[in-house]
Amino acid sequence: MAETPTSVRGMNDLLPPESAKWQHLERTCRELFARFGYAEVRPPVVEHTDLFVRGVGEGSDIVGKEMYTFRDRSDRSLTLRPELTAGLARAYIEHSMAAKEAVTRWWSLGPVFRYEAINTGRYRQFYQIDCETYGVGEPTLDAEVIAMLHALYTQLQVAPLTILVNNVGKGDDRARYREALVTFLTPHTEALCADCKRRLATNPLRVLDCKVDRCQAIVVTAPSVLDHLGDAARDHFERVQATLAEMGVPFTVEPRLVRGLDYYTGTVFEITTTAGDLGSQSTIVAGGRYDDMIGELGGPATPAIGFGIGVERTILCMPGEASSYLTPVGVFIAAHGAPARRRATALAHRLRRAGIAVEVEHREVGMKAQFRRADKLGARLSLALGEAELASGEGQLKDMATRTEHPVVLAELVATVQRLLA
């Protein structure tokens, strides 16, 4: 007997009714992002490996040990994308968007791939929703992006929320802070975890983001990046905070927030929650400003800011059972006999074209079993069709909640159903 096929570990099937919850999140994002001026982009899943080495950073954990990289038949090194930002930046450059419009607002949704430890809401194929804005370097945009996320999670009824913000500086700011941080961490080298010993040489700011207890204990007294910002970065961050306050968006300044990617410059942020039993790693969305990436990848110098939503983790935090997000069945048509099934199919088609969700029974199943199925599906109304109804052209629409019946002329079924559902 052939072995039963299974999915690859860390790469999961998404089935109903859970998919309905995902669709609600995606629909909410589409509608909200459109109001903020974002248009959808769909970049490829596979990119040249060099894009992520240059864009994400050779010293990052993602590039160093988490990417799915392979050589194709032309011996090119290709990678399943581990995040969306670098691919969108590549598309922005390749399609000369800077020459076409002063400001570009894009959003994207899709799977990303990282070979990392599997945890609650963290898998090896997981999904992200990204928003990226190119061409604006003003602090008011930073605040607007954070406020949009606050509006999104408020609409999704995810609570409580904690919005963490910081500024990691750029250029001379980063160099000064990196030197101070290395000076602080070096005496603690032996106490650091193996990953942080490596990070100390390649990307010391990532030590601040480590989740290992002994590393967290060490960085509690680490110097603050905010104490090493120059006047321009400090002024920018103060204006971000002032704008958030003006918008009524609650936030907390977290000096140890650095994010796990090398490309961030200036404002960074995360939103965390205690909803959804996410454990200690409670971040559901994160992002920040990356003003150098476009230029470093070969495009024109372009300020940029964006974020990535962890879809699985957000889904875990959304209230209600997945089944509550399903589109409710408006009418269930139970048919007895082949002629009735043909008529039921035609009536269902008319109702669906009018925008009503309908379930019709195509199998030769007893009427009691059909009505049990209507109950299980949560149908609002049911209609029984048999020889008598076909002969008279009339039937009874039953309200499945109250068990009351409403006479209906089959030729007028659409109008009657619309009236009852309204």
C-alpha positions in Angstrom: 0.0 0.0 0.0 1.3 3.5 -0.9 2.3 5.7 1.9 -0.3 8.3 2.8 0.9 11.8 1.7 1.3 14.4 4.4 2.2 18.1 4.3 5.8 19.3 4.8 6.4 20.1 8.5 5.7 23.7 9.2 3.7 24.2 6.0 0.0 23.8 6.8 -3.3 23.4 5.0 -5.9 26.1 5.5 -9.4 24.6 5.6 -12.9 25.9 6.1 -14.2 27.3 8.4 -10.8 28.7 9.4 -10.4 30.2 5.9 -13.5 32.4 6.5 -11.6 34.1 9.3 -8.7 34.8 7.0 -11.0 36.2 4.3 -12.5 38.6 6.9 -9.0 39.8 7.8 -8.0 40.2 4.1 -11.3 42.0 3.2 -10.9 44.4 6.2 -7.3 45.2 5.1 -8.4 45.8 1.5 -11.1 48.2 2.4 -9.0 50.1 5.0 -5.9 50.3 2.9 -7.8 51.6 0.0 -9.1 54.5 2.2 -5.4 55.4 2.9 -4.5 55.3 -0.8 -2.7 51.9 -1.0 -2.9 49.8 -4.2 -2.3 46.1 -4.3 0.9 44.6 -5.8 1.6 40.9 -6.3 5.3 40.2 -6.7 6.7 36.7 -7.4 7.3 34.2 -4.7 10.8 33.4 -6.0 13.6 36.1 -6.3 17.3 36.1 -6.9 19.1 35.2 -3.7 21.3 38.3 -4.0 18.3 40.5 -3.5 17.8 39.3 0.1 21.5 39.2 0.9 21.7 42.9 -0.1 18.3 44.0 0.9 17.7 42.2 4.2 21.3 42.0 5.3 24.0 39.4 5.2 24.3 39.5 9.0 20.6 38.9 9.6 19.4 35.6 11.0 17.0 35.4 8.0 19.8 35.4 5.4 22.3 33.6 7.7 20.3 30.5 8.5 16.6 30.7 7.6 16.2 31.0 3.9 15.1 28.3 1.5 17.7 28.7 -1.3 18.2 26.5 -4.3 19.8 26.4 -7.8 17.6 26.1 -10.8 18.4 24.4 -14.1 20.3 27.4 -15.3 22.4 27.3 -12.1 21.0 30.5 -10.8 20.8 30.9 -7.0 17.1 31.5 -6.2 15.3 31.9 -2.9 11.7 31.5 -1.7 11.0 34.9 -0.4 11.5 35.1 3.4 9.7 38.5 3.6 8.0 40.9 1.2 9.7 44.2 1.6 12.8 43.4 -0.5 10.7 42.1 -3.4 8.5 45.1 -3.4 11.6 47.4 -3.3 13.0 45.5 -6.3 9.7 46.0 -8.2 9.7 49.7 -7.3 13.1 50.0 -8.8 12.7 47.7 -11.8 9.5 49.5 -13.0 11.0 53.0 -12.5 8.2 54.1 -10.1 10.2 57.1 -8.9 10.0 58.6 -12.4 6.3 57.9 -12.7 4.9 59.3 -9.4 6.2 61.3 -6.5 4.6 59.1 -3.9 3.9 55.3 -4.2 1.7 53.4 -1.7 1.6 49.6 -2.2 0.3 46.7 -0.2 0.7 43.0 -0.8 -0.4 39.7 0.6 1.1 36.3 0.3 3.2 33.4 1.7 6.8 33.7 2.9 9.2 31.0 3.8 11.7 30.7 6.7 13.4 27.6 8.1 12.9 28.5 11.7 11.6 26.9 14.9 7.9 26.2 14.8 5.9 27.9 17.5 2.4 29.3 18.2 1.4 31.1 15.1 4.9 30.7 13.6 5.4 28.3 10.8 7.9 27.7 7.9 5.4 28.8 5.3 3.5 31.6 6.8 1.6 34.6 5.5 2.3 38.3 5.7 0.3 41.4 4.7 2.7 44.3 3.9 2.2 48.0 3.3 5.0 50.1 1.8 5.2 53.8 1.1 7.9 55.3 -1.1 8.9 58.9 -1.6 7.9 60.5 1.7 10.4 61.1 4.6 8.2 63.2 6.8 7.4 62.1 10.4 3.7 62.7 9.9 3.7 59.7 7.5 5.3 57.5 10.2 2.5 58.4 12.6 -0.1 57.9 9.9 1.1 54.4 9.2 1.0 53.5 12.9 -2.4 55.0 13.2 -3.7 53.0 10.3 -2.6 49.8 12.0 -4.3 51.0 15.2 -7.5 51.5 13.3 -7.2 48.1 11.6 -6.8 46.1 14.9 -9.5 48.2 16.5 -11.8 47.2 13.7 -10.8 43.6 14.0 -11.6 43.8 17.8 -8.2 42.6 18.8 -7.5 43.8 22.3 -5.7 44.8 24.4 -3.1 46.4 22.1 0.3 47.9 23.0 2.0 50.1 20.4 5.8 50.3 20.9 7.8 52.9 19.0 11.5 53.8 18.8 14.1 55.4 16.6 17.2 53.5 15.8 18.9 56.3 13.9 20.9 56.1 10.7 24.4 56.9 9.5 26.5 58.5 12.3 23.7 57.8 14.8 23.9 54.1 14.2 27.7 54.1 14.3 27.8 55.9 17.6 25.3 53.6 19.2 26.8 50.4 17.7 30.1 51.4 19.3 28.5 52.0 22.7 26.5 48.8 22.6 29.6 46.7 21.6 31.5 48.3 24.5 28.7 47.4 26.9 28.2 43.8 25.6 31.8 42.7 25.2 32.4 42.0 28.9 29.2 39.8 28.9 30.2 37.8 25.8 30.6 34.4 27.6 27.1 34.8 29.2 25.4 35.4 25.8 23.6 32.7 23.9 25.4 31.2 20.8 23.4 33.3 18.4 24.1 36.5 20.3 27.8 35.8 20.4 27.7 35.7 16.6 25.5 38.8 16.5 27.9 40.7 18.6 30.4 40.6 15.7 27.9 40.9 12.8 24.8 42.8 14.0 25.0 43.8 17.7 21.7 45.6 17.7 20.0 42.2 17.2 21.2 41.2 20.7 18.6 43.6 22.1 15.9 41.7 20.3 16.9 38.2 21.6 14.2 36.2 23.4 16.6 34.1 25.5 16.2 34.9 29.2 19.9 35.4 30.0 20.4 37.7 27.1 17.3 39.7 28.0 18.6 40.1 31.6 21.9 41.5 30.3 20.4 44.1 27.9 18.1 45.5 30.6 20.9 47.9 31.5 22.3 48.4 28.0 22.8 52.0 26.8 19.7 53.5 25.0 19.8 54.2 21.3 17.9 57.4 22.1 20.8 58.8 23.9 23.0 58.5 20.8 20.7 60.2 18.3 21.7 63.3 16.5 19.6 66.4 16.4 17.8 65.5 13.1 16.8 62.0 14.3 15.8 63.3 17.7 13.6 66.0 16.1 12.0 63.5 13.7 11.1 61.1 16.5 9.7 63.9 18.7 7.4 64.9 15.8 6.3 61.3 15.3 5.2 61.2 18.9 3.5 64.6 18.8 1.5 63.5 15.7 0.5 60.3 17.3 -0.7 62.2 20.3 -2.6 64.6 18.1 -4.3 61.6 16.4 -5.3 60.1 19.7 -3.2 56.9 19.1 -1.8 55.4 22.4 1.9 54.4 22.2 4.9 53.6 24.4 8.5 54.5 23.7 10.6 51.4 23.9 14.3 52.2 23.6 15.3 48.5 23.2 13.0 48.0 20.2 15.3 47.5 17.2 13.6 44.9 14.9 15.3 41.9 13.4 16.2 43.2 9.9 19.3 45.2 9.0 17.6 47.7 6.7 15.7 49.7 9.3 16.7 53.4 9.8 14.9 55.9 12.0 11.4 55.1 13.2 10.6 51.5 14.1 7.4 50.1 15.7 5.7 46.9 16.9 2.2 46.1 18.1 1.8 43.4 20.7 -1.2 41.9 22.4 -2.0 39.4 25.2 -5.0 38.2 23.2 -4.8 34.8 21.4 -2.4 33.0 23.8 0.7 33.8 21.7 3.1 33.2 24.5 6.1 35.4 25.2 6.5 36.3 21.5 3.3 38.4 21.3 4.1 40.7 18.3 1.5 40.7 15.6 2.8 43.4 13.3 6.0 45.3 13.0 7.8 47.7 10.7 9.6 50.9 10.4 11.5 53.3 8.1 14.1 52.1 5.7 15.3 55.2 3.8 18.5 53.6 2.5 17.3 50.4 0.9 16.1 51.7 -2.5 19.4 53.5 -3.1 21.5 50.6 -1.9 19.7 48.3 -4.3 20.6 50.5 -7.2 17.6 52.8 -7.4 17.4 56.5 -6.8 17.7 57.7 -3.2 14.1 57.3 -1.9 12.7 57.5 1.6 10.5 54.5 2.5 8.5 53.1 5.4 6.5 49.9 5.7 5.3 47.1 7.9 4.5 43.3 7.9 1.4 41.8 9.5 1.8 38.3 10.8 -1.4 36.8 9.4 -1.5 33.6 11.4 -0.8 35.4 14.7 -3.4 38.0 13.9 -6.0 35.3 13.2 -5.3 33.7 16.6 -6.0 37.1 18.3 -9.3 37.8 16.4 -12.4 37.1 18.6 -15.0 34.5 17.9 -15.0 31.0 16.5 -13.9 30.6 12.9 -17.4 29.4 11.9 -18.9 32.7 13.0 -17.1 34.3 10.0 -18.7 32.1 7.4 -21.1 33.7 5.0 -24.6 32.7 6.3 -26.8 30.6 4.1 -29.8 32.6 3.2 -31.9 29.7 1.8 -31.7 25.9 1.8 -33.8 24.2 -0.9 -34.7 20.6 0.0 -35.9 18.7 -3.0 -37.6 15.3 -3.3 -37.3 13.5 -6.7 -35.3 14.2 -9.9 -37.8 16.8 -11.4 -37.7 18.7 -8.1 -33.9 18.7 -8.0 -33.8 20.2 -11.5 -36.2 22.9 -10.4 -34.4 23.5 -7.2 -31.1 23.9 -9.1 -32.7 26.5 -11.4 -34.3 28.4 -8.5 -31.0 28.4 -6.6 -29.2 29.9 -9.6 -31.7 32.7 -9.8 -31.3 33.5 -6.0 -27.5 33.4 -6.2 -27.5 35.8 -9.2 -29.5 38.1 -7.0 -26.7 38.0 -4.4 -28.3 35.5 -1.9 -26.3 32.6 -0.5 -28.1 29.3 -1.3 -27.5 25.7 -0.6 -29.4 23.1 -2.7 -29.4 19.3 -2.1 -28.3 17.5 -5.3 -28.3 14.0 -3.8 -31.2 11.6 -3.4 -31.5 12.2 0.4 -34.6 12.0 2.6 -36.3 15.3 3.5 -35.6 14.9 7.2 -31.9 14.5 6.6 -32.0 17.6 4.3 -33.6 19.7 7.0 -31.1 18.5 9.5 -28.4 19.7 7.2 -30.1 23.1 6.8 -30.0 23.4 10.6 -26.4 22.5 10.7 -25.5 25.1 8.0 -27.4 27.8 9.9 -29.7 28.5 7.0 -32.1 31.5 7.6 -34.9 30.1 5.4 -35.7 26.7 3.9 -37.9 25.7 1.0 -39.3 22.2 0.4 -39.9 21.2 -3.2 -41.8 18.0 -4.2 -44.5 17.0 -6.7 -47.2 19.2 -5.0 -45.1 22.3 -5.2 -44.1 21.7 -8.8 -47.7 21.2 -9.8 -49.1 24.3 -8.0 -46.1 26.6 -8.5 -46.3 27.6 -4.9 -44.5 26.6 -1.7 -43.7 27.5 1.9 -40.6 29.4 3.0 -39.8 28.3 6.6 -37.9 30.6 8.9 -35.5 28.2 10.5 -35.2 30.2 13.7 -38.8 30.8 14.5 -40.2 27.8 12.5 -42.9 30.1 11.0 -43.9 29.6 7.4 -44.5 32.1 4.7 -46.3 31.3 1.5 -44.4 31.9 -1.7 -45.2 31.8 -5.4 -42.1 30.1 -7.0 -42.0 32.6 -9.8 -41.7 35.4 -7.3 -39.2 33.5 -5.0 -36.3 36.1 -5.4 -38.4 39.1 -4.3 -40.0 37.2 -1.4 -36.7 35.9 -0.1 -35.2 39.4 -0.4 -38.1 40.8 1.6 -37.9 38.2 4.4 -34.1 38.4 4.7 -34.2 42.2 4.9 
